[in-house]
Amino acid sequence: MNSELDLQSAIAALDEYGYDKKLSTDLEHARNKPQMVRCLKSLDYSLRRMKTLQDAVNSLVEEMENDQLKQEQVQTFKSKVINLSKELNMSYDEVLTLMTSAK
């Protein structure tokens, strides 16, 4: 009897946690390529819609890669300014002020 109650409480806890959502074909929960393929197949899109989706994904990936590259370049620039400030024995803000005034 005690194990039956434990089983019932475990099932209730899983239901409360949303275990069924974890196993669903929801793209939000897909973490790897096979899971994503399964989710996309469940959409039952036509070839035309899949190509449109592919185009949208490619555009978004390109945009995200460009944003990441910009962030890396900004970080590189900040590191160079920090190194320059150490070299000149000035604060970071002083170097930036000097750079902006040297237009």
KEKE-3310 file (N, C-alpha, C; in steps of 0.2 Angstrom, whole numbers, plus 5000, padded with zeros to 4 digits):
npx = (5004:5010:5020:5011:5006:5017:5021:5010:5011:5023:5020:5011:5019:5028:5018:5015:5027:5027:5031:5026:5027:5040:5043:5036:5033:5038:5046:5053:5058:5067:5084:5094:5100:5092:5080:5075:5073:5063:5053:5051:5046:5034:5027:5022:5024:5023:5034:5037:5034:5044:5056:5054:5055:5068:5075:5072:5078:5091:5094:5092:5102:5113:5112:5114:5127:5134:5131:5138:5151:5153:5152:5163:5173:5171:5175:5188:5193:5191:5200:5212:5212:5212:5225:5233:5230:5237:5250:5252:5250:5238:5221:5207:5196:5202:5210:5200:5193:5204:5205:5193:5194:5204:5199)
npy = (4994:5006:5008:5010:5022:5030:5028:5034:5048:5051:5050:5061:5071:5071:5075:5087:5094:5094:5084:5078:5088:5089:5078:5080:5086:5099:5112:5121:5113:5105:5100:5094:5089:5077:5078:5091:5088:5079:5087:5096:5088:5085:5096:5095:5103:5110:5107:5120:5129:5124:5127:5141:5143:5138:5148:5159:5154:5153:5167:5172:5166:5171:5184:5183:5178:5189:5199:5192:5193:5207:5209:5203:5210:5223:5219:5216:5228:5235:5228:5232:5246:5245:5240:5250:5260:5255:5255:5269:5273:5278:5281:5271:5278:5291:5288:5286:5298:5306:5300:5304:5317:5320:5320)
npz = (5000:5004:4994:4983:4986:4985:4972:4966:4971:4965:4951:4951:4954:4943:4933:4938:4936:4923:4914:4903:4893:4892:4884:4872:4855:4854:4848:4856:4866:4860:4859:4851:4835:4830:4838:4834:4820:4822:4827:4817:4807:4813:4811:4798:4786:4770:4756:4751:4761:4770:4764:4765:4779:4781:4774:4782:4794:4790:4788:4801:4808:4801:4805:4819:4820:4814:4824:4835:4830:4830:4844:4848:4842:4848:4861:4859:4855:4867:4875:4869:4872:4886:4888:4882:4890:4902:4897:4895:4907:4912:4916:4910:4906:4905:4893:4884:4884:4879:4866:4860:4860:4851:4838)
capx = (5000:5014:5023:5006:5005:5024:5020:5005:5014:5029:5017:5008:5025:5030:5013:5016:5033:5026:5035:5023:5029:5047:5043:5032:5037:5038:5053:5056:5062:5072:5091:5099:5097:5087:5074:5073:5070:5056:5048:5049:5042:5027:5023:5019:5024:5024:5041:5038:5035:5050:5061:5054:5058:5075:5078:5071:5083:5098:5094:5093:5109:5118:5112:5117:5134:5136:5131:5143:5157:5153:5153:5170:5177:5171:5179:5195:5195:5191:5206:5217:5212:5215:5232:5236:5230:5242:5256:5253:5249:5232:5215:5203:5192:5206:5212:5194:5193:5209:5204:5187:5195:5209:5196)
capy = (5000:5012:5009:5012:5029:5033:5028:5040:5054:5052:5052:5067:5076:5072:5078:5094:5096:5095:5079:5077:5093:5087:5073:5083:5088:5106:5114:5124:5108:5101:5102:5092:5089:5073:5081:5096:5085:5076:5093:5099:5083:5085:5102:5093:5108:5108:5109:5127:5132:5122:5132:5148:5142:5137:5155:5163:5152:5156:5174:5174:5163:5176:5190:5181:5178:5196:5202:5189:5196:5214:5209:5201:5216:5228:5217:5216:5235:5237:5226:5236:5252:5244:5239:5256:5264:5253:5257:5276:5275:5282:5277:5269:5284:5296:5286:5287:5306:5308:5298:5307:5324:5320:5320)
capz = (5000:5004:4988:4979:4987:4983:4965:4964:4972:4960:4945:4952:4954:4936:4930:4940:4933:4915:4911:4896:4889:4890:4879:4867:4849:4854:4846:4861:4870:4856:4861:4846:4828:4829:4841:4830:4814:4824:4828:4811:4803:4816:4808:4792:4782:4763:4754:4750:4768:4773:4761:4768:4785:4780:4772:4788:4799:4788:4789:4808:4810:4799:4809:4825:4819:4814:4831:4839:4828:4833:4851:4849:4840:4853:4867:4857:4856:4874:4878:4867:4876:4893:4887:4880:4897:4906:4894:4896:4915:4912:4917:4904:4905:4902:4887:4880:4883:4874:4860:4858:4859:4846:4832)
cpx = (5004:5017:5018:5006:5012:5023:5015:5008:5020:5025:5014:5014:5027:5025:5014:5022:5032:5030:5032:5026:5037:5048:5039:5037:5037:5045:5057:5060:5067:5079:5096:5096:5091:5080:5071:5070:5063:5051:5046:5045:5035:5024:5020:5018:5025:5032:5042:5038:5041:5056:5060:5056:5065:5078:5077:5077:5090:5099:5096:5100:5114:5118:5115:5124:5137:5136:5136:5150:5158:5155:5161:5175:5177:5175:5186:5197:5195:5198:5212:5218:5214:5222:5236:5235:5235:5249:5257:5252:5244:5226:5211:5199:5196:5208:5206:5193:5198:5208:5198:5189:5201:5206:5199)
cpy = (5006:5013:5012:5020:5033:5033:5034:5047:5056:5054:5059:5073:5077:5076:5086:5097:5097:5090:5078:5082:5092:5082:5075:5084:5095:5108:5118:5119:5104:5104:5099:5091:5084:5075:5086:5093:5082:5081:5095:5095:5084:5091:5100:5099:5106:5110:5117:5131:5130:5126:5139:5148:5141:5144:5159:5161:5154:5163:5176:5171:5168:5182:5189:5181:5185:5200:5199:5192:5203:5214:5207:5206:5221:5225:5217:5224:5238:5234:5230:5243:5251:5243:5245:5260:5262:5255:5265:5278:5280:5278:5276:5275:5290:5295:5288:5294:5308:5306:5302:5315:5325:5319:5325)
cpz = (5000:4998:4982:4980:4985:4975:4963:4965:4967:4953:4946:4952:4947:4932:4932:4937:4925:4911:4904:4891:4887:4884:4872:4861:4849:4853:4851:4866:4866:4857:4856:4840:4827:4832:4837:4823:4816:4824:4822:4807:4806:4813:4802:4787:4774:4761:4753:4757:4772:4771:4764:4775:4785:4778:4779:4794:4797:4789:4796:4810:4807:4803:4816:4825:4818:4820:4835:4837:4830:4840:4852:4847:4845:4859:4865:4857:4863:4877:4876:4871:4883:4893:4886:4887:4902:4904:4895:4903:4915:4914:4910:4902:4902:4895:4882:4879:4878:4867:4856:4856:4853:4839:4827)
residu = (MET:ASN:SER:GLU:LEU:ASP:LEU:GLN:SER:ALA:ILE:ALA:ALA:LEU:ASP:GLU:TYR:GLY:TYR:ASP:LYS:LYS:LEU:SER:THR:ASP:LEU:GLU:HIS:ALA:ARG:ASN:LYS:PRO:GLN:MET:VAL:ARG:CYS:LEU:LYS:SER:LEU:ASP:TYR:SER:LEU:ARG:ARG:MET:LYS:THR:LEU:GLN:ASP:ALA:VAL:ASN:SER:LEU:VAL:GLU:GLU:MET:GLU:ASN:ASP:GLN:LEU:LYS:GLN:GLU:GLN:VAL:GLN:THR:PHE:LYS:SER:LYS:VAL:ILE:ASN:LEU:SER:LYS:GLU:LEU:ASN:MET:SER:TYR:ASP:GLU:VAL:LEU:THR:LEU:MET:THR:SER:ALA:LYS)
# end
